[in-house]
Amino acid sequence: MKKVILVALVVLTTASVSFAQKMGYVDTDYILGKIPEYKAAQTEIDKTSVDWQKEIEAKYGEIDKLYKIYQAESVLLTDDMRKKRENEIINKEKEVKELQKARFGVDGELFKKRMELVKPIQDKVYSAVKQVAEKAGLAFIFDKAGQVALLYSNSKYDKSEDVITFMGYNKK
C-alpha cells in the first residue's frame, strides 16, 4: 500500500512539473525610469504641457478682464452694444475651449507628441521583454507597473480557439 501511494505521489509530482509554465514579471515604470531617452522625452512633454497651460490660462485671464469691463460698463451700453460684447466674450471662451481641447484632448497635440516621443521607446522595451522571455524559455511575462498586464505570451499557450470550439461557435 505504501508503494502505491509513493508511486502515485511521484506520478502526480512529475505531471504537475511537466505542465508548469515558466512565468516572469517586469516593472515597466522602473525600466523606463532607467532609460535616458525616456526621461528626456518626459521632460520635453512636461515642458510643452506647462507652456500650453500657461498660454490657455493667459487667454482665460483676457476673457476675465473683458467680462469685468463689460460688467462695469453694461449699464451705459445700448442693447446692441451689450449683445455685441456678450457675443465677443462667448466667442473668445469658445476659442479657448477649442484650443484647450486641441492641445489636451483625447487625440490632441499633447497625446500626439507623447506618441511621437515615447512610443518608440516603449516599443524597444516590449521588444526586449519578448527577447528576454524567449531566451529564458518563459511562457508569460507580466507587467507589475500600475495594473498588472500581460506583456508577452507564447502563442502555443493561446487557448482562444479551444474555448470558441468548446462553446460551439467554431462551426464552419
Backbone as ProteinMPNN parsed JSONL, in Angstrom:
{"seq_chain_A": "MKKVILVALVVLTTASVSFAQKMGYVDTDYILGKIPEYKAAQTEIDKTSVDWQKEIEAKYGEIDKLYKIYQAESVLLTDDMRKKRENEIINKEKEVKELQKARFGVDGELFKKRMELVKPIQDKVYSAVKQVAEKAGLAFIFDKAGQVALLYSNSKYDKSEDVITFMGYNKK", "coords_chain_A": {"N_chain_A": [[0.814, -1.183, 0.0], [1.964, 1.235, 0.791], [3.813, 1.546, -1.248], [2.185, 1.995, -3.486], [0.988, 4.43, -2.853], [3.31, 6.008, -2.756], [4.234, 5.766, -5.424], [2.056, 6.941, -6.771], [2.219, 9.525, -5.742], [4.723, 10.334, -6.783], [4.142, 10.211, -9.535], [2.102, 12.166, -9.74], [3.52, 14.451, -8.911], [5.487, 14.612, -10.926], [3.828, 14.963, -13.16], [2.625, 17.435, -12.566], [4.84, 19.116, -12.627], [5.611, 18.881, -15.282], [3.52, 20.159, -16.559], [3.746, 22.719, -15.741], [4.206, 26.091, -16.533], [6.73, 28.405, -17.226], [6.886, 31.568, -15.758], [7.276, 35.122, -15.659], [7.927, 38.479, -14.46], [7.941, 42.016, -15.057], [8.778, 45.422, -14.287], [7.647, 47.99, -15.83], [7.605, 50.74, -15.355], [9.837, 51.124, -13.734], [11.838, 50.218, -15.499], [11.568, 52.042, -17.665], [12.232, 54.344, -16.29], [14.949, 54.086, -16.071], [15.94, 54.636, -18.545], [17.575, 56.978, -20.397], [16.651, 58.365, -22.714], [13.906, 58.208, -22.446], [13.463, 59.675, -20.12], [14.266, 62.19, -21.065], [12.359, 62.596, -23.073], [10.008, 62.661, -21.509], [10.539, 64.957, -20.001], [10.522, 66.898, -22.022], [7.86, 66.67, -22.9], [6.496, 67.377, -20.542], [7.381, 70.045, -20.243], [6.327, 71.232, -22.563], [3.613, 70.849, -22.055], [3.243, 72.444, -19.754], [3.864, 74.978, -20.836], [1.8, 75.263, -22.751], [-0.403, 75.182, -21.041], [-0.006, 77.531, -19.577], [-0.353, 79.388, -21.627], [-3.068, 79.007, -22.243], [-4.243, 79.676, -19.774], [-3.554, 82.377, -19.721], [-5.115, 83.33, -21.811], [-7.663, 82.831, -20.755], [-7.48, 84.656, -18.686], [-7.528, 87.069, -20.115], [-10.119, 86.957, -21.091], [-11.511, 87.096, -18.708], [-10.87, 89.703, -17.924], [-12.132, 91.138, -19.988], [-14.78, 90.481, -19.387], [-15.102, 91.638, -16.859], [-14.787, 94.344, -17.513], [-16.947, 94.596, -19.199], [-19.048, 94.129, -17.347], [-18.749, 96.373, -15.727], [-19.321, 98.44, -17.507], [-21.796, 97.829, -18.542], [-24.262, 99.011, -17.818], [-24.19, 101.407, -19.126], [-24.256, 100.785, -21.769], [-25.897, 100.322, -24.931], [-28.579, 98.081, -25.937], [-27.827, 96.674, -28.265], [-25.025, 97.06, -28.264], [-24.404, 95.775, -25.872], [-25.163, 93.107, -26.438], [-23.356, 92.634, -28.482], [-20.873, 92.767, -27.135], [-21.25, 90.675, -25.289], [-21.436, 88.506, -27.058], [-18.874, 88.635, -28.122], [-17.309, 87.949, -25.881], [-18.323, 85.373, -25.372], [-17.572, 84.081, -27.763], [-14.79, 84.248, -27.601], [-14.376, 82.64, -25.352], [-15.23, 80.176, -26.394], [-13.268, 79.807, -28.361], [-10.961, 79.502, -26.759], [-11.631, 77.203, -25.335], [-11.772, 75.39, -27.442], [-9.108, 75.479, -28.267], [-7.925, 74.441, -25.976], [-9.0, 71.857, -26.004], [-7.911, 70.976, -28.425], [-5.23, 70.924, -27.774], [-5.008, 69.417, -25.343], [-6.891, 67.416, -25.482], [-8.392, 64.117, -26.08], [-7.342, 63.06, -28.526], [-5.477, 65.009, -28.885], [-2.839, 67.485, -29.417], [-0.884, 67.1, -27.422], [-1.166, 64.398, -26.781], [-0.441, 63.305, -29.267], [2.196, 64.189, -29.428], [3.283, 62.827, -27.25], [2.974, 60.205, -28.164], [4.654, 60.3, -30.373], [7.171, 60.755, -29.193], [7.433, 58.927, -27.006], [6.39, 56.394, -27.687], [8.192, 54.951, -29.517], [10.237, 54.296, -27.714], [8.893, 52.75, -25.817], [8.182, 50.647, -27.503], [10.711, 49.554, -27.984], [11.287, 48.6, -25.421], [9.249, 46.659, -25.1], [9.971, 44.913, -27.133], [12.45, 44.064, -26.175], [11.574, 42.779, -23.839], [10.181, 40.64, -24.946], [12.297, 39.272, -26.241], [13.936, 38.626, -24.052], [12.178, 36.967, -22.658], [11.817, 34.855, -24.477], [14.44, 33.92, -24.673], [14.858, 33.042, -22.061], [13.051, 31.038, -21.975], [10.448, 31.48, -21.124], [6.935, 31.35, -20.652], [5.081, 33.329, -20.165], [5.055, 36.87, -19.544], [4.482, 39.288, -17.185], [3.452, 42.651, -16.411], [4.097, 44.562, -13.672], [3.779, 47.206, -13.124], [1.592, 49.784, -12.316], [-1.521, 48.68, -13.243], [-1.685, 45.173, -13.319], [-0.523, 43.654, -16.2], [-0.477, 41.595, -19.104], [2.38, 41.233, -20.906], [3.796, 39.655, -22.657], [3.233, 36.605, -24.313], [3.626, 33.214, -25.029], [2.581, 31.935, -28.016], [1.802, 29.308, -28.246], [0.418, 28.655, -26.002], [-2.021, 29.838, -26.219], [-5.355, 29.538, -25.878], [-7.666, 30.33, -27.081], [-9.064, 29.571, -29.466], [-9.759, 26.974, -28.739], [-11.592, 27.479, -26.694], [-13.604, 28.811, -28.124], [-14.391, 26.747, -29.853], [-15.244, 24.894, -27.935], [-17.436, 26.255, -26.93], [-19.079, 26.071, -29.062], [-19.08, 27.797, -31.241], [-17.472, 27.57, -33.428], [-18.307, 26.549, -35.818], [-18.204, 25.682, -39.12]], "CA_chain_A": [[0.0, 0.0, 0.0], [2.852, 2.385, 0.842], [4.43, 1.691, -2.574], [1.176, 2.555, -4.378], [0.879, 5.854, -2.51], [4.566, 6.629, -3.166], [4.23, 5.838, -6.892], [1.05, 7.93, -7.141], [2.772, 10.828, -5.397], [5.778, 10.624, -7.771], [3.483, 10.469, -10.817], [1.435, 13.47, -9.648], [4.55, 15.497, -8.868], [6.072, 14.694, -12.263], [2.824, 15.526, -14.057], [2.443, 18.861, -12.287], [6.043, 19.818, -13.078], [5.642, 18.91, -16.744], [2.52, 21.094, -17.033], [4.052, 24.063, -15.247], [4.832, 27.005, -17.472], [7.547, 29.388, -16.532], [6.386, 32.928, -15.884], [8.1, 36.166, -15.07], [7.298, 39.786, -14.49], [8.814, 43.183, -15.14], [8.193, 46.678, -13.851], [7.985, 48.901, -16.93], [7.906, 52.076, -14.817], [11.238, 51.064, -13.3], [12.674, 50.1, -16.703], [11.537, 53.325, -18.383], [12.953, 55.311, -15.467], [16.392, 53.882, -16.259], [16.283, 54.939, -19.935], [17.755, 58.434, -20.527], [15.813, 58.914, -23.78], [12.554, 58.314, -21.909], [13.467, 60.824, -19.205], [14.323, 63.396, -21.894], [11.051, 62.731, -23.724], [9.061, 63.088, -20.48], [10.855, 66.35, -19.681], [10.038, 67.719, -23.131], [6.392, 66.635, -22.861], [6.089, 68.17, -19.382], [7.637, 71.46, -20.531], [5.334, 71.641, -23.554], [2.326, 70.883, -21.366], [3.234, 73.626, -18.891], [3.805, 76.154, -21.713], [0.456, 75.348, -23.317], [-1.325, 75.504, -19.954], [0.168, 78.964, -19.293], [-0.978, 80.114, -22.739], [-4.532, 78.91, -22.075], [-4.592, 80.471, -18.599], [-3.451, 83.789, -20.105], [-6.293, 83.647, -22.619], [-8.787, 82.917, -19.816], [-7.3, 85.928, -17.972], [-8.007, 88.126, -21.004], [-11.585, 86.858, -21.114], [-11.973, 87.585, -17.407], [-10.778, 91.172, -17.982], [-13.218, 91.61, -20.852], [-16.041, 90.313, -18.668], [-15.166, 92.66, -15.798], [-15.027, 95.631, -18.184], [-18.348, 94.534, -19.651], [-19.926, 94.304, -16.182], [-18.654, 97.757, -15.258], [-19.881, 99.368, -18.49], [-23.062, 97.323, -19.101], [-25.371, 99.945, -17.598], [-24.053, 102.52, -20.059], [-24.307, 100.29, -23.149], [-27.202, 100.039, -25.542], [-28.834, 96.637, -26.055], [-26.993, 96.142, -29.354], [-23.629, 97.046, -27.813], [-24.331, 94.739, -24.838], [-25.175, 91.815, -27.128], [-22.094, 92.522, -29.233], [-19.82, 92.444, -26.156], [-21.526, 89.328, -24.777], [-21.042, 87.562, -28.111], [-17.411, 88.664, -28.206], [-16.814, 87.168, -24.736], [-18.701, 83.976, -25.603], [-16.736, 83.562, -28.859], [-13.428, 84.07, -27.087], [-14.411, 81.456, -24.495], [-15.295, 79.011, -27.287], [-11.946, 79.661, -28.981], [-10.028, 78.979, -25.767], [-12.018, 75.812, -25.068], [-11.353, 74.608, -28.608], [-7.654, 75.376, -28.186], [-7.64, 73.515, -24.875], [-9.325, 70.514, -26.499], [-6.936, 70.633, -29.464], [-3.932, 70.671, -27.147], [-5.039, 68.436, -24.264], [-7.97, 66.449, -25.686], [-8.068, 62.696, -26.237], [-6.427, 62.932, -29.664], [-4.881, 66.329, -29.021], [-1.424, 67.642, -29.75], [-0.06, 66.52, -26.367], [-1.231, 62.947, -26.99], [0.357, 63.0, -30.462], [3.6, 64.405, -29.083], [3.658, 61.711, -26.385], [3.1, 59.028, -29.032], [5.829, 60.515, -31.21], [8.397, 60.688, -28.41], [7.502, 57.826, -26.048], [6.034, 55.102, -28.287], [9.363, 54.185, -29.983], [10.97, 53.787, -26.544], [8.083, 51.654, -25.291], [8.321, 49.525, -28.437], [12.017, 48.936, -27.706], [11.16, 47.863, -24.162], [8.438, 45.462, -25.339], [10.788, 44.007, -27.938], [13.439, 43.484, -25.261], [10.84, 41.852, -22.969], [9.917, 39.433, -25.742], [13.565, 38.568, -26.448], [14.35, 38.066, -22.759], [11.252, 35.867, -22.353], [12.128, 33.725, -25.363], [15.763, 33.406, -24.302], [14.731, 32.357, -20.778], [12.073, 29.974, -22.108], [9.26, 31.825, -20.348], [5.67, 31.312, -21.381], [4.362, 34.585, -19.951], [5.688, 37.965, -18.812], [3.501, 40.252, -16.703], [3.961, 43.964, -16.024], [3.528, 44.894, -12.37], [3.609, 48.658, -13.015], [0.177, 50.152, -12.421], [-2.346, 47.483, -13.236], [-0.947, 44.033, -13.847], [-0.883, 43.405, -17.593], [0.308, 40.58, -19.789], [3.178, 41.867, -21.951], [4.262, 38.652, -23.611], [2.775, 35.236, -24.116], [3.994, 32.279, -26.077], [1.318, 31.654, -28.696], [1.393, 27.904, -28.118], [-0.454, 28.545, -24.839], [-3.275, 30.531, -26.508], [-6.46, 28.565, -25.926], [-8.851, 31.048, -27.544], [-9.797, 28.736, -30.418], [-10.338, 25.856, -27.992], [-12.768, 27.988, -25.982], [-14.63, 29.059, -29.151], [-14.872, 25.426, -30.256], [-15.975, 24.325, -26.798], [-18.71, 26.97, -26.81], [-19.888, 25.747, -30.23], [-19.124, 28.884, -32.211], [-16.467, 27.349, -34.466], [-18.927, 25.719, -36.852], [-17.956, 26.277, -40.449]], "C_chain_A": [[0.866, 1.259, 0.0], [3.494, 2.626, -0.518], [3.456, 2.339, -3.545], [1.036, 4.06, -4.117], [2.128, 6.598, -2.957], [4.618, 6.793, -4.675], [3.235, 6.896, -7.362], [1.558, 9.338, -6.868], [3.847, 11.25, -6.397], [5.16, 10.965, -9.116], [2.811, 11.838, -10.804], [2.434, 14.618, -9.639], [5.164, 15.695, -10.242], [5.099, 15.344, -13.229], [2.654, 17.021, -13.819], [3.645, 19.677, -12.736], [6.05, 19.932, -14.594], [4.612, 19.884, -17.305], [2.808, 22.532, -16.613], [4.711, 24.886, -16.348], [5.611, 28.028, -16.665], [7.007, 30.786, -16.828], [7.373, 33.894, -15.251], [7.321, 37.466, -15.076], [8.371, 40.857, -14.601], [8.048, 44.374, -14.566], [8.562, 47.721, -14.898], [8.258, 50.323, -16.446], [9.372, 52.152, -14.395], [12.171, 51.046, -14.511], [12.738, 51.438, -17.429], [12.279, 54.41, -17.611], [14.465, 55.22, -15.601], [16.864, 54.245, -17.667], [16.379, 56.456, -20.109], [16.865, 59.068, -21.602], [14.38, 59.116, -23.296], [12.455, 59.514, -20.974], [13.467, 62.135, -19.99], [12.976, 63.648, -22.574], [10.013, 63.231, -22.725], [9.278, 64.554, -20.105], [10.324, 67.278, -20.765], [8.511, 67.795, -23.135], [5.882, 67.497, -21.711], [6.258, 69.663, -19.637], [6.598, 71.995, -21.522], [3.966, 71.791, -22.901], [2.207, 72.131, -20.496], [3.115, 74.902, -19.736], [2.393, 76.343, -22.273], [-0.563, 75.72, -22.239], [-1.23, 76.988, -19.6], [-0.506, 79.81, -20.373], [-2.504, 80.134, -22.581], [-4.989, 79.739, -20.873], [-4.53, 81.964, -18.902], [-4.678, 84.207, -20.916], [-7.548, 83.725, -21.742], [-8.696, 84.207, -18.998], [-7.797, 87.1, -18.796], [-9.537, 88.143, -21.044], [-12.162, 87.408, -19.811], [-11.936, 89.118, -17.371], [-11.898, 91.751, -18.827], [-14.562, 91.545, -20.128], [-16.187, 91.375, -17.569], [-15.426, 94.046, -16.38], [-16.486, 95.703, -18.635], [-19.3, 94.772, -18.483], [-19.925, 95.761, -15.712], [-19.358, 98.729, -16.204], [-21.282, 98.976, -18.96], [-24.24, 98.283, -18.922], [-25.35, 101.104, -18.595], [-24.239, 102.105, -21.517], [-25.739, 100.113, -23.635], [-27.358, 98.52, -25.641], [-27.958, 95.998, -27.133], [-25.536, 96.031, -28.93], [-23.425, 95.964, -26.755], [-24.27, 93.351, -25.487], [-23.87, 91.586, -27.884], [-20.956, 92.119, -28.287], [-20.003, 91.031, -25.592], [-21.081, 88.272, -25.792], [-19.523, 87.491, -28.264], [-16.796, 87.807, -27.09], [-17.106, 85.684, -24.944], [-17.819, 83.346, -26.688], [-15.299, 83.328, -28.406], [-13.344, 82.845, -26.166], [-14.428, 80.175, -25.335], [-13.93, 78.745, -27.915], [-10.947, 79.027, -28.009], [-10.351, 77.524, -25.448], [-11.62, 74.9, -26.226], [-9.835, 74.418, -28.618], [-7.254, 74.374, -27.11], [-7.903, 72.074, -25.314], [-8.31, 70.061, -27.544], [-5.581, 70.276, -28.862], [-3.98, 69.479, -26.202], [-6.111, 67.365, -24.418], [-7.454, 65.041, -25.926], [-7.086, 62.472, -27.386], [-5.721, 64.258, -29.938], [-3.385, 66.297, -29.303], [-0.509, 67.011, -28.691], [-0.021, 64.998, -26.498], [-0.35, 62.546, -28.175], [1.848, 63.16, -30.175], [4.109, 63.268, -28.201], [3.876, 60.449, -27.233], [4.381, 59.127, -29.875], [7.13, 60.285, -30.427], [8.532, 59.408, -27.579], [7.263, 56.459, -26.692], [7.251, 54.335, -28.806], [10.166, 53.582, -28.825], [10.208, 52.611, -25.933], [8.181, 50.424, -26.194], [9.643, 48.796, -28.243], [11.947, 48.076, -26.444], [10.379, 46.569, -24.391], [9.19, 44.439, -26.184], [11.829, 43.307, -27.065], [12.785, 42.48, -24.317], [10.608, 40.544, -23.707], [11.199, 38.616, -25.913], [14.049, 37.909, -25.163], [13.483, 36.855, -22.419], [11.58, 34.64, -23.198], [13.461, 33.087, -24.985], [15.689, 32.591, -23.008], [13.718, 31.205, -20.834], [10.814, 30.217, -21.293], [8.017, 31.786, -21.23], [4.949, 32.648, -21.299], [5.246, 35.586, -19.212], [4.582, 38.953, -18.455], [4.21, 41.551, -16.36], [3.302, 44.338, -14.703], [3.358, 46.395, -12.167], [2.136, 48.999, -13.207], [-0.691, 48.929, -12.259], [-1.542, 46.353, -13.863], [-1.454, 43.743, -15.252], [0.039, 42.344, -18.166], [1.04, 41.261, -20.933], [3.588, 40.89, -23.04], [3.618, 37.324, -23.283], [3.21, 34.407, -25.311], [2.691, 31.815, -26.713], [0.879, 30.2, -28.571], [0.477, 27.692, -26.907], [-1.789, 29.271, -25.035], [-4.378, 29.494, -26.72], [-7.761, 29.208, -26.413], [-9.697, 30.194, -28.486], [-10.451, 27.546, -29.725], [-11.612, 26.286, -27.266], [-13.908, 28.227, -26.966], [-15.245, 27.736, -29.611], [-15.724, 24.8, -29.159], [-17.36, 24.961, -26.664], [-19.616, 26.711, -28.01], [-19.975, 26.826, -31.264], [-18.155, 28.689, -33.366], [-17.018, 26.445, -35.564], [-18.774, 26.393, -38.187], [-18.998, 25.86, -41.445]], "O_chain_A": [[0.56, 2.23, -0.692], [3.701, 3.774, -0.91], [3.87, 3.165, -4.359], [0.973, 4.857, -5.054], [2.027, 7.705, -3.484], [5.009, 7.854, -5.164], [3.546, 7.67, -8.267], [1.35, 10.243, -7.676], [3.876, 12.407, -6.816], [5.598, 11.908, -9.775], [2.941, 12.594, -11.766], [2.216, 15.642, -10.288], [5.344, 16.831, -10.68], [5.496, 16.186, -14.034], [2.549, 17.791, -14.774], [3.487, 20.814, -13.18], [6.45, 20.962, -15.138], [4.794, 20.393, -18.411], [2.161, 23.46, -17.099], [5.649, 24.435, -17.005], [5.205, 28.449, -15.582], [6.714, 31.136, -17.971], [8.195, 33.515, -14.416], [6.218, 37.553, -15.615], [9.54, 40.636, -14.285], [6.831, 44.326, -14.39], [9.661, 48.275, -14.864], [9.054, 51.039, -17.053], [10.056, 53.136, -14.674], [13.168, 51.767, -14.547], [13.82, 51.915, -17.77], [12.887, 55.296, -18.212], [15.179, 56.17, -15.281], [18.059, 54.172, -17.955], [15.371, 57.152, -19.983], [16.379, 60.184, -21.422], [13.717, 60.077, -23.686], [11.489, 60.275, -21.024], [12.76, 63.078, -19.634], [12.513, 64.786, -22.638], [9.224, 64.121, -23.044], [8.318, 65.301, -19.916], [9.745, 68.322, -20.465], [7.939, 68.864, -23.35], [4.936, 68.265, -21.887], [5.384, 70.458, -19.291], [6.058, 73.085, -21.335], [3.246, 72.753, -23.169], [1.173, 72.799, -20.508], [2.353, 75.805, -19.391], [1.861, 77.453, -22.268], [-1.486, 76.492, -22.5], [-2.248, 77.633, -19.35], [-1.146, 80.819, -20.075], [-3.14, 81.171, -22.77], [-6.008, 80.426, -20.946], [-5.351, 82.734, -18.404], [-5.212, 85.301, -20.731], [-8.4, 84.586, -21.958], [-9.724, 84.79, -18.653], [-8.412, 88.023, -18.261], [-10.161, 89.204, -21.031], [-13.179, 88.101, -19.817], [-12.854, 89.754, -16.853], [-12.537, 92.73, -18.442], [-15.382, 92.455, -20.247], [-17.265, 91.937, -17.378], [-16.189, 94.83, -15.816], [-17.159, 96.721, -18.476], [-20.258, 95.534, -18.612], [-20.966, 96.308, -15.347], [-19.927, 99.726, -15.76], [-21.9, 99.729, -19.713], [-25.117, 98.355, -19.782], [-26.387, 101.709, -18.871], [-24.365, 102.955, -22.398], [-26.651, 99.803, -22.869], [-26.399, 97.772, -25.454], [-27.414, 94.911, -26.936], [-24.883, 95.024, -29.204], [-22.386, 95.304, -26.739], [-23.431, 92.526, -25.127], [-23.349, 90.471, -27.917], [-20.168, 91.229, -28.607], [-19.035, 90.286, -25.438], [-20.44, 87.282, -25.439], [-18.961, 86.423, -28.505], [-15.871, 87.033, -27.336], [-16.24, 84.839, -24.719], [-17.373, 82.208, -26.543], [-14.672, 82.336, -28.779], [-12.361, 82.105, -26.198], [-13.728, 79.211, -25.025], [-13.488, 77.599, -27.991], [-10.187, 78.133, -28.38], [-9.445, 76.703, -25.307], [-11.183, 73.77, -26.01], [-9.338, 73.337, -28.935], [-6.353, 73.559, -27.311], [-7.111, 71.178, -25.023], [-7.896, 68.901, -27.55], [-4.869, 69.42, -29.387], [-3.099, 68.619, -26.244], [-6.227, 66.488, -23.562], [-6.248, 64.8, -25.97], [-6.097, 61.758, -27.22], [-5.408, 64.583, -31.084], [-2.766, 65.239, -29.409], [0.53, 66.446, -29.033], [1.034, 64.385, -26.345], [0.396, 61.57, -28.099], [2.662, 62.357, -30.629], [5.232, 62.796, -28.38], [4.849, 59.721, -27.035], [5.092, 58.139, -30.056], [8.074, 59.69, -30.946], [9.629, 58.864, -27.461], [7.873, 55.471, -26.283], [7.337, 53.134, -28.55], [10.71, 52.484, -28.948], [10.807, 51.597, -25.573], [8.255, 49.295, -25.707], [9.699, 47.569, -28.326], [12.48, 46.967, -26.406], [10.793, 45.504, -23.934], [9.055, 43.234, -25.971], [12.059, 42.106, -27.202], [13.372, 41.439, -24.023], [10.816, 39.465, -23.152], [11.181, 37.396, -25.747], [14.517, 36.771, -25.18], [13.99, 35.837, -21.947], [11.616, 33.52, -22.689], [13.593, 31.863, -24.977], [16.37, 31.575, -22.869], [13.548, 30.481, -19.854], [10.182, 29.271, -20.823], [8.059, 32.148, -22.406], [4.283, 33.056, -22.25], [6.068, 35.215, -18.374], [3.835, 39.4, -19.326], [5.403, 41.564, -16.059], [2.076, 44.422, -14.625], [2.842, 46.816, -11.132], [1.511, 48.545, -14.165], [-0.607, 48.223, -11.255], [-0.806, 46.564, -14.827], [-2.656, 43.603, -15.473], [1.193, 42.218, -17.757], [0.407, 41.808, -21.835], [3.711, 41.262, -24.207], [3.476, 36.961, -22.116], [3.161, 34.858, -26.455], [1.793, 31.349, -26.012], [-0.297, 29.892, -28.77], [-0.172, 26.651, -26.803], [-2.604, 29.315, -24.114], [-4.316, 28.68, -27.641], [-8.842, 28.671, -26.173], [-10.913, 30.104, -28.319], [-11.564, 27.152, -30.077], [-12.593, 25.542, -27.229], [-15.055, 27.886, -26.679], [-16.464, 27.62, -29.742], [-16.79, 24.247, -29.425], [-18.333, 24.287, -26.325], [-20.789, 27.084, -27.991], [-20.871, 26.787, -32.106], [-18.033, 29.575, -34.211], [-16.277, 25.668, -36.167], [-19.17, 27.545, -38.363], [-18.941, 26.267, -42.605]]}, "name": "protein", "num_of_chains": 1, "seq": "MKKVILVALVVLTTASVSFAQKMGYVDTDYILGKIPEYKAAQTEIDKTSVDWQKEIEAKYGEIDKLYKIYQAESVLLTDDMRKKRENEIINKEKEVKELQKARFGVDGELFKKRMELVKPIQDKVYSAVKQVAEKAGLAFIFDKAGQVALLYSNSKYDKSEDVITFMGYNKK"}
